Amino acid sequence: MQVDEESVRPVLNRLRRAQGQLASVITMIESGRDCKDVVTQLAAVSRALDRAGFKIVASGMRQCLAEGSDASPMTQEELEKLFLTLA
């Protein structure tokens, strides 16, 4: 599945944000920060990755449902499996 150009920029922004947040988590752990702060930041990383994944899946679904698409449509089982990988 390929992400359309319209969706690429926000997905990349979310992934870059998650990358920065993950670097922050590593630094926090290395410097012995409070567990609550580390978990809060780690949750933010997880949400950013989830949102990027959902955006990719939604974009792919839109492309699969678009008329004139060259790609074969995904089966219900394939869509379910794709969503469950993000759950």
C-alpha positions as CSV (number, residue, x, y, z in Angstrom):
1,M,0.0,0.0,0.0
2,Q,1.3,3.4,-0.9
3,V,0.4,6.6,1.0
4,D,-0.9,9.4,-1.2
5,E,1.1,12.6,-1.3
6,E,-1.6,14.5,0.5
7,S,-1.2,12.3,3.5
8,V,2.6,11.9,3.5
9,R,3.5,15.2,5.1
10,P,1.3,14.9,8.2
11,V,2.4,11.2,8.7
12,L,6.1,12.2,8.4
13,N,5.5,15.1,10.9
14,R,3.9,12.7,13.4
15,L,6.7,10.2,13.0
16,R,9.4,12.9,13.4
17,R,7.6,14.1,16.5
18,A,7.5,10.5,17.9
19,Q,11.2,10.2,17.1
20,G,12.0,13.3,19.1
21,Q,9.8,12.1,22.0
22,L,11.4,8.7,22.0
23,A,14.9,10.3,22.1
24,S,13.5,12.3,25.1
25,V,12.4,9.1,26.8
26,I,15.8,7.6,26.4
27,T,17.5,10.7,27.8
28,M,15.0,10.7,30.7
29,I,15.8,7.1,31.6
30,E,19.5,7.7,31.3
31,S,19.3,10.7,33.6
32,G,17.2,8.9,36.2
33,R,14.0,10.9,35.8
34,D,10.9,10.1,37.7
35,C,9.0,7.0,36.5
36,K,5.8,9.0,36.1
37,D,7.4,11.5,33.8
38,V,9.0,8.7,31.7
39,V,5.7,6.8,31.3
40,T,3.8,10.0,30.4
41,Q,6.4,10.7,27.7
42,L,6.3,7.1,26.5
43,A,2.5,7.3,26.2
44,A,2.9,10.4,24.0
45,V,5.3,8.4,21.7
46,S,2.8,5.6,21.5
47,R,-0.1,7.9,20.6
48,A,2.0,9.6,17.9
49,L,2.9,6.3,16.3
50,D,-0.7,5.1,16.5
51,R,-2.0,8.2,14.8
52,A,0.6,7.9,12.1
53,G,-0.4,4.3,11.6
54,F,-4.1,5.1,11.4
55,K,-3.4,7.8,8.9
56,I,-1.6,5.4,6.7
57,V,-4.3,2.8,7.0
58,A,-7.1,5.4,6.3
59,S,-5.2,6.7,3.3
60,G,-4.7,3.2,1.9
61,M,-8.4,2.4,2.4
62,R,-9.4,5.6,0.6
63,Q,-7.1,4.6,-2.3
64,C,-8.4,1.0,-2.4
65,L,-12.0,2.3,-2.5
66,A,-11.3,5.0,-5.2
67,E,-12.6,4.3,-8.6
68,G,-10.0,3.4,-11.2
69,S,-7.6,2.1,-8.6
70,D,-5.1,-0.3,-10.2
71,A,-4.5,-2.2,-6.9
72,S,-6.8,-5.1,-6.0
73,P,-9.0,-4.3,-3.1
74,M,-8.1,-5.7,0.3
75,T,-10.3,-8.4,1.7
76,Q,-12.1,-7.9,5.0
77,E,-9.7,-10.3,6.7
78,E,-6.7,-8.3,5.4
79,L,-8.2,-5.0,6.7
80,E,-9.0,-6.6,10.1
81,K,-5.4,-7.9,10.3
82,L,-4.1,-4.5,9.4
83,F,-6.2,-2.7,12.1
84,L,-5.3,-5.3,14.7
85,T,-1.6,-4.7,14.1
86,L,-2.2,-1.2,15.4
87,A,-4.3,-2.3,18.4
